[in-house]
Amino acid sequence: MKNVMLALAVAAALSGCAIFGTSKAERVMRLETDLNESRQYAYQNFDPSINDYLTLATQNPNYTWDVWFPPAEWPETTLYTISVEDTGTDSIRATVNGPTDFAGPRTLTVSLVRVGLEWYISGLELSGFALPIVD
């Protein structure tokens, strides 16, 4: 039994997963869910020590998330999809598709930091923006 648990832990660590807690890919998928369902809670995916955390937590999403990831305009119902390409490093790349106004697909670079058993986002760079959108 010990060998099976050890093998699972090693496999999870090598693939960027967490046996307990939140893996890198899971954190990005939670961001995707928040973009599609509850943007006001998207800040909870981020490391609280980053520069932009207070802005993300308190600013109206109209001035943050809706600028970076425009919501679908009725009657369009296209949702955002984020496809993680690699979880091998602390800065992973993903492809983002979304509504017409988003003009995707675009490349999203997600910087992550591990806090205990959880991975949190520490920065976002989106192609089409000169500077990081979250730092």
DRENKOLGU-730300 format. One line per field, with one value per residue: residue number from 1; x negated, z, y negated of N, C-alpha, C in turn. Coordinates in Angstrom, 2 decimals. Example, Ala and Ser with C-alpha at 12.3 -4.5 7.8 and 13.67 -1.06 7.14 Angstrom:
pos = [1_2]
nxx = [-13.19_-12.85]
nzz = [7.80_7.08]
nyy = [5.69_2.25]
caxx = [-12.30_-13.67]
cazz = [7.80_7.14]
cayy = [4.50_1.06]
cxx = [-13.20_-12.90]
czz = [7.80_7.87]
cyy = [3.30_-0.03]
REM end
This chain:
pos = [1_2_3_4_5_6_7_8_9_10_11_12_13_14_15_16_17_18_19_20_21_22_23_24_25_26_27_28_29_30_31_32_33_34_35_36_37_38_39_40_41_42_43_44_45_46_47_48_49_50_51_52_53_54_55_56_57_58_59_60_61_62_63_64_65_66_67_68_69_70_71_72_73_74_75_76_77_78_79_80_81_82_83_84_85_86_87_88_89_90_91_92_93_94_95_96_97_98_99_100_101_102_103_104_105_106_107_108_109_110_111_112_113_114_115_116_117_118_119_120_121_122_123_124_125_126_127_128_129_130_131_132_133_134_135]
nxx = [-0.82_-1.98_-3.83_-2.15_-0.86_-3.10_-3.94_-1.72_-1.89_-4.37_-3.82_-1.76_-3.10_-4.98_-3.30_-2.20_-0.05_1.85_2.01_3.63_5.38_5.06_4.34_2.14_3.42_6.08_6.44_6.36_8.58_10.55_10.42_11.37_14.04_14.92_14.73_16.80_19.03_19.01_17.62_16.97_15.78_13.41_10.95_10.23_8.71_6.14_2.86_2.79_0.68_-0.11_-0.64_1.70_3.84_5.69_7.02_8.23_9.91_11.65_12.40_14.89_15.95_16.47_14.46_12.19_12.09_14.04_12.93_10.58_11.50_14.02_17.50_19.98_22.18_25.65_27.46_25.55_24.03_21.59_19.13_16.14_13.23_10.45_7.57_5.18_1.82_-0.64_-1.92_-4.31_-6.07_-6.38_-5.25_-2.82_-1.44_1.52_4.33_6.83_10.20_13.16_16.10_17.19_16.29_13.94_12.05_10.49_8.60_6.42_3.25_2.59_0.55_-0.12_-1.26_-2.22_-2.16_-3.09_-1.37_-1.50_0.42_1.78_2.02_1.71_2.61_0.22_-0.26_0.84_0.55_1.77_2.02_1.93_2.07_-0.16_-1.43_-1.59_1.62_2.40_0.48]
nzz = [0.00_0.79_-1.26_-3.46_-2.80_-2.69_-5.36_-6.61_-5.51_-6.55_-9.32_-9.45_-8.59_-10.65_-12.80_-12.21_-10.57_-7.50_-4.77_-2.54_-2.06_-4.42_-7.79_-10.40_-12.93_-12.09_-10.74_-12.82_-14.25_-12.40_-12.54_-15.15_-14.77_-13.05_-14.77_-16.46_-14.80_-12.18_-11.81_-9.82_-7.84_-8.80_-7.91_-5.80_-6.76_-6.77_-5.41_-2.30_-1.74_-3.98_-5.99_-7.27_-5.88_-4.02_-5.71_-7.50_-5.70_-4.78_-6.79_-9.19_-11.41_-14.00_-14.60_-14.62_-15.11_-17.18_-19.04_-19.80_-20.47_-22.28_-21.65_-23.20_-25.49_-25.51_-28.22_-28.10_-26.64_-26.05_-24.14_-22.12_-22.75_-21.45_-22.34_-20.98_-21.73_-20.76_-17.72_-16.53_-15.48_-13.27_-14.56_-16.74_-20.00_-21.78_-23.96_-24.85_-25.62_-26.54_-26.39_-29.31_-29.08_-27.69_-29.45_-29.96_-30.83_-28.00_-26.36_-23.05_-20.39_-17.39_-14.28_-11.46_-7.94_-5.23_-2.25_0.63_0.23_-1.91_-5.20_-6.39_-8.47_-9.52_-11.40_-14.58_-18.05_-21.05_-24.46_-26.69_-24.91_-23.74_-21.26_-18.26_-17.28_-14.75_-11.91]
nyy = [1.19_-1.23_-1.61_-1.99_-4.41_-6.08_-5.92_-7.12_-9.70_-10.59_-10.47_-12.36_-14.69_-14.99_-15.53_-17.94_-17.94_-17.84_-15.73_-16.17_-19.18_-21.87_-21.51_-22.78_-22.80_-22.51_-24.93_-26.79_-25.92_-26.55_-29.31_-29.62_-28.75_-30.79_-33.00_-32.44_-32.20_-33.52_-36.21_-38.06_-36.58_-35.67_-36.57_-34.94_-32.89_-33.71_-34.37_-35.88_-37.65_-39.08_-42.07_-43.09_-42.04_-43.26_-45.05_-43.23_-41.95_-43.93_-45.73_-46.60_-44.11_-45.06_-46.81_-45.33_-42.24_-42.23_-43.91_-42.61_-40.06_-40.09_-39.77_-37.64_-39.15_-39.46_-38.12_-36.14_-33.29_-32.23_-30.63_-31.04_-29.13_-27.54_-26.06_-24.18_-23.87_-22.99_-21.83_-21.69_-23.61_-26.50_-28.58_-28.49_-27.83_-28.58_-28.17_-30.40_-30.65_-32.40_-34.54_-36.43_-39.16_-38.83_-37.99_-35.64_-32.64_-33.19_-33.53_-32.67_-33.28_-31.86_-32.49_-30.67_-29.94_-27.94_-27.43_-25.98_-23.13_-24.03_-25.44_-28.71_-31.48_-33.79_-35.66_-36.97_-36.93_-38.08_-37.54_-40.26_-42.30_-44.73_-44.77_-42.71_-41.49_-40.91_-41.24]
caxx = [0.00_-2.87_-4.41_-1.12_-0.70_-4.31_-3.89_-0.71_-2.42_-5.41_-3.15_-1.04_-4.09_-5.57_-2.31_-1.69_1.16_1.69_2.80_4.62_5.19_5.43_3.24_2.00_4.49_7.35_6.54_6.71_9.98_11.41_10.48_12.29_15.39_15.26_14.96_18.10_20.14_19.00_16.39_16.64_15.02_12.20_9.77_9.90_7.75_4.84_2.08_3.10_-0.47_-0.47_-0.36_3.04_4.87_6.73_7.80_9.06_10.90_12.59_12.80_16.01_15.46_16.59_13.20_11.07_12.34_14.81_12.03_9.64_12.26_15.37_18.57_20.77_23.32_26.85_27.93_24.45_23.90_20.30_18.40_14.68_12.57_9.02_6.92_3.83_0.92_-1.79_-1.94_-5.63_-6.82_-5.52_-4.62_-2.26_-0.76_2.83_5.03_8.14_11.22_14.32_17.07_16.71_15.56_12.65_11.16_9.54_7.90_5.29_2.37_2.59_-0.55_0.33_-2.31_-1.64_-3.00_-2.52_-1.21_-1.09_0.82_2.56_1.40_2.45_2.11_-0.53_-0.32_1.46_0.22_2.67_1.56_2.72_1.83_-1.60_-1.91_-0.79_2.92_2.38_-0.91]
cazz = [0.00_0.83_-2.59_-4.35_-2.42_-3.11_-6.82_-6.93_-5.15_-7.52_-10.59_-9.32_-8.55_-11.98_-13.74_-11.77_-9.78_-6.06_-4.22_-1.76_-2.39_-5.77_-8.75_-11.32_-13.93_-11.40_-10.44_-14.08_-14.56_-11.50_-13.14_-16.28_-14.22_-12.55_-15.92_-17.06_-13.86_-11.01_-11.93_-8.59_-6.97_-9.50_-7.13_-4.86_-7.42_-6.77_-4.19_-1.67_-1.59_-5.23_-6.03_-7.75_-5.17_-3.47_-6.85_-7.97_-4.68_-4.48_-7.99_-9.96_-12.57_-15.24_-14.83_-14.64_-15.90_-18.40_-20.00_-20.28_-21.01_-22.46_-21.62_-24.43_-25.61_-25.92_-27.94_-28.08_-25.35_-26.04_-22.87_-22.21_-22.53_-21.27_-22.55_-20.43_-22.63_-20.07_-16.29_-16.08_-14.82_-12.47_-15.50_-17.77_-21.13_-22.08_-25.07_-24.41_-26.61_-25.88_-27.24_-30.47_-28.68_-27.15_-30.62_-29.70_-29.62_-27.52_-25.44_-21.67_-19.58_-16.00_-13.30_-10.27_-6.77_-4.31_-0.87_1.27_-0.75_-2.95_-6.20_-6.63_-9.58_-9.08_-12.50_-15.86_-19.24_-22.13_-25.73_-27.09_-23.90_-23.68_-19.91_-17.60_-16.85_-13.30_-11.49]
cayy = [0.00_-2.38_-1.77_-2.54_-5.82_-6.77_-6.02_-8.13_-11.02_-10.93_-10.74_-13.63_-15.78_-15.15_-16.03_-19.23_-17.72_-17.75_-14.64_-16.91_-20.59_-22.28_-21.41_-23.91_-22.74_-22.77_-26.37_-27.47_-25.56_-27.34_-30.65_-29.50_-28.71_-32.13_-33.89_-32.10_-32.17_-34.41_-36.99_-38.76_-35.69_-35.22_-36.94_-33.87_-32.01_-34.38_-34.46_-37.17_-38.54_-39.78_-43.51_-43.41_-41.26_-44.13_-45.53_-42.12_-41.60_-45.01_-46.48_-46.10_-43.33_-45.84_-47.52_-44.39_-41.03_-42.50_-44.55_-41.59_-38.93_-40.63_-38.77_-37.52_-40.07_-38.76_-36.76_-35.18_-32.60_-31.55_-30.67_-30.97_-27.85_-27.67_-24.76_-24.19_-23.15_-22.42_-22.12_-21.27_-24.68_-27.38_-29.51_-27.62_-28.48_-28.04_-28.81_-30.87_-30.99_-33.00_-35.20_-37.17_-40.36_-38.45_-37.86_-34.54_-32.21_-33.97_-32.82_-33.13_-32.75_-31.86_-32.23_-30.05_-29.77_-26.94_-27.85_-24.73_-22.13_-24.70_-26.31_-29.94_-32.29_-34.97_-36.61_-36.60_-37.70_-37.72_-38.09_-41.42_-43.34_-44.99_-44.47_-41.68_-42.01_-40.74_-41.15]
cxx = [-0.87_-3.44_-3.42_-0.93_-1.91_-4.32_-2.88_-1.22_-3.47_-4.77_-2.42_-2.01_-4.68_-4.58_-1.73_-0.42_0.82_2.58_3.94_4.36_5.61_4.22_3.19_3.16_5.85_7.53_6.94_8.15_10.96_11.52_11.44_13.75_15.82_15.48_16.34_19.28_20.14_17.72_16.00_15.83_13.72_10.93_9.33_8.94_6.32_4.19_2.34_1.92_-0.82_-0.02_1.10_4.16_6.01_7.61_8.73_10.19_11.97_13.12_13.98_15.47_15.61_15.28_11.99_11.40_13.07_13.98_11.13_10.35_13.71_16.43_19.32_21.93_24.51_27.12_26.82_24.32_22.57_19.61_16.90_14.23_11.08_8.42_5.47_2.95_-0.22_-1.72_-3.30_-6.44_-5.84_-4.86_-4.12_-1.55_0.56_3.39_6.43_8.99_12.41_15.26_16.41_15.86_14.18_11.60_10.08_9.38_6.70_4.49_2.41_1.42_-0.16_-0.86_-1.65_-2.66_-2.30_-2.52_-0.65_-0.79_1.54_1.66_2.31_1.81_1.40_-0.68_0.33_0.95_1.10_2.17_2.51_2.59_0.32_-2.19_-1.09_0.56_3.10_0.94_-0.99]
czz = [0.00_-0.55_-3.57_-4.06_-2.87_-4.62_-7.26_-6.64_-6.14_-8.87_-10.55_-9.32_-9.92_-12.98_-13.32_-10.96_-8.30_-5.56_-3.39_-2.05_-3.83_-6.68_-9.62_-12.31_-13.29_-11.12_-11.69_-14.47_-13.64_-12.01_-14.31_-15.80_-13.73_-13.68_-16.52_-16.11_-12.81_-10.96_-10.64_-7.62_-7.61_-8.72_-6.19_-5.47_-7.33_-5.39_-3.56_-1.53_-2.87_-5.17_-6.34_-6.95_-4.66_-4.59_-7.35_-7.00_-4.52_-5.70_-8.68_-11.18_-13.91_-15.61_-14.86_-15.60_-17.20_-19.45_-20.64_-21.00_-21.18_-22.41_-22.94_-24.37_-26.14_-27.39_-27.93_-26.68_-25.22_-24.70_-23.13_-21.98_-22.44_-21.36_-22.08_-21.30_-21.90_-18.60_-15.69_-15.36_-14.00_-13.32_-16.67_-18.84_-21.36_-23.28_-24.58_-25.63_-25.86_-26.87_-28.37_-30.09_-28.09_-28.25_-30.38_-30.91_-29.30_-26.54_-24.08_-20.97_-18.12_-15.11_-12.03_-9.16_-5.84_-2.90_-0.13_0.20_-1.95_-3.92_-6.38_-7.80_-9.00_-10.19_-13.75_-16.94_-20.35_-23.41_-26.17_-26.10_-23.75_-22.33_-19.32_-17.16_-15.34_-12.91_-9.98]
cyy = [-1.26_-2.66_-2.38_-4.02_-6.63_-6.95_-7.07_-9.53_-11.48_-11.28_-12.07_-14.80_-16.04_-15.74_-17.37_-19.12_-17.74_-16.63_-15.23_-18.37_-20.84_-22.21_-22.66_-23.94_-23.02_-24.25_-27.14_-27.15_-26.28_-28.78_-30.64_-29.51_-30.09_-33.12_-33.67_-32.24_-33.26_-35.24_-37.71_-37.90_-35.20_-35.53_-35.83_-32.85_-32.52_-34.36_-35.83_-38.12_-39.31_-41.24_-43.82_-42.74_-42.14_-44.68_-44.44_-41.80_-42.67_-45.75_-45.82_-45.33_-44.05_-46.52_-46.60_-43.25_-41.31_-43.22_-43.50_-40.46_-39.38_-39.53_-38.74_-38.51_-39.28_-39.03_-35.71_-34.57_-31.86_-31.73_-30.66_-29.54_-28.12_-26.27_-24.85_-23.31_-22.44_-22.80_-21.80_-22.34_-25.52_-28.45_-28.68_-28.43_-27.77_-28.79_-29.16_-31.18_-31.56_-33.63_-36.00_-38.37_-40.07_-38.30_-36.81_-33.66_-33.10_-33.13_-33.49_-32.46_-32.95_-31.53_-31.72_-29.95_-28.78_-27.51_-26.64_-23.69_-22.74_-25.46_-27.51_-30.69_-33.51_-36.00_-36.06_-37.53_-37.17_-38.35_-39.21_-42.57_-43.50_-44.58_-43.33_-42.27_-41.86_-40.50_-41.13]
REM end
